[in-house]
Amino acid sequence: FSFIAVVTASNAIEPFFAWRFRWVLMETAQYQFYKIGDELRYRISANTPETLTPGQIDDLYSQYKKVWEDLSGQWLAYRRHAASGV
């Protein structure tokens, strides 16, 4: 009986220590954030303040928000899946 209890407890705790998914998810998000940051630096350096339009910056901000939404959605979906025990 004690073996069954240990296996059950380890199966319940395992999702909290499954770091590979988190690592891949955060690496992907970090890459996308760096890409947006590089594009922002390029746009600022390639344009003078007079020619830089708010639309050019707003486009990057929209991409930034989308990365956060995707990251949060995937994270929540993973946590729901892990909590269901499936």
For each residue, the residues with C-beta under 8 A, 3 or more apart:
1: 4 5
2: 5 6
3: 6 7
4: 1 7 8
5: 1 2 8 9
6: 2 3 9 10
7: 3 4 10 11
8: 4 5 11 12
9: 5 6 12 13
10: 6 7 13 14
11: 7 8 14 85
12: 8 9 85
13: 9 10 16 17
14: 10 11 17 18
15: 18 82 83
16: 13 82
17: 13 14
18: 14 15 21 22 82
19: 22 23
20: 23 24
21: 18 24 25 78
22: 18 19 25 26
23: 19 20 26 27
24: 20 21 27 28
25: 21 22 28 29 71 74 75 78
26: 22 23 29 30
27: 23 24 30 31
28: 24 25 31 32
29: 25 26 32 33 67 70 71
30: 26 27 33 34
31: 27 28 34 35
32: 28 29 35 36 63 67
33: 29 30 36 37 64 67
34: 30 31 37 38
35: 31 32 38 39
36: 32 33 39 40 60 63 64 67
37: 33 34 40 41
38: 34 35 41 42
39: 35 36 42 43 60
40: 36 37 43 44 57 60
41: 37 38 44 45
42: 38 39 45 46
43: 39 40 46 47 52 56 57 60
44: 40 41 47 52
45: 41 42
46: 42 43
47: 43 44 51 52 56
48: 51 52
49: 52
50:
51: 47 48
52: 43 44 47 48 49 56 57
53: 56 57
54: 57 58
55: 58 59
56: 43 47 52 53 59 60
57: 40 43 52 53 54 60 61
58: 54 55 61 62
59: 55 56 62 63
60: 36 39 40 43 56 57 63 64
61: 57 58 64 65
62: 58 59 65 66
63: 32 36 59 60 66 67
64: 33 36 60 61 67 68
65: 61 62 68 69
66: 62 63 69 70
67: 29 32 33 36 63 64 70 71
68: 64 65 71 72
69: 65 66 72 73
70: 29 66 67 73 74
71: 25 29 67 68 74 75
72: 68 69 75 76
73: 69 70 76 77
74: 25 70 71 77 78
75: 25 71 72 78 79
76: 72 73 79 80
77: 73 74 80 81
78: 21 25 74 75 81 82
79: 75 76 82 83
80: 76 77 83 84
81: 77 78 84 86
82: 15 16 18 78 79 85
83: 15 79 80
84: 80 81
85: 11 12 82
86: 81
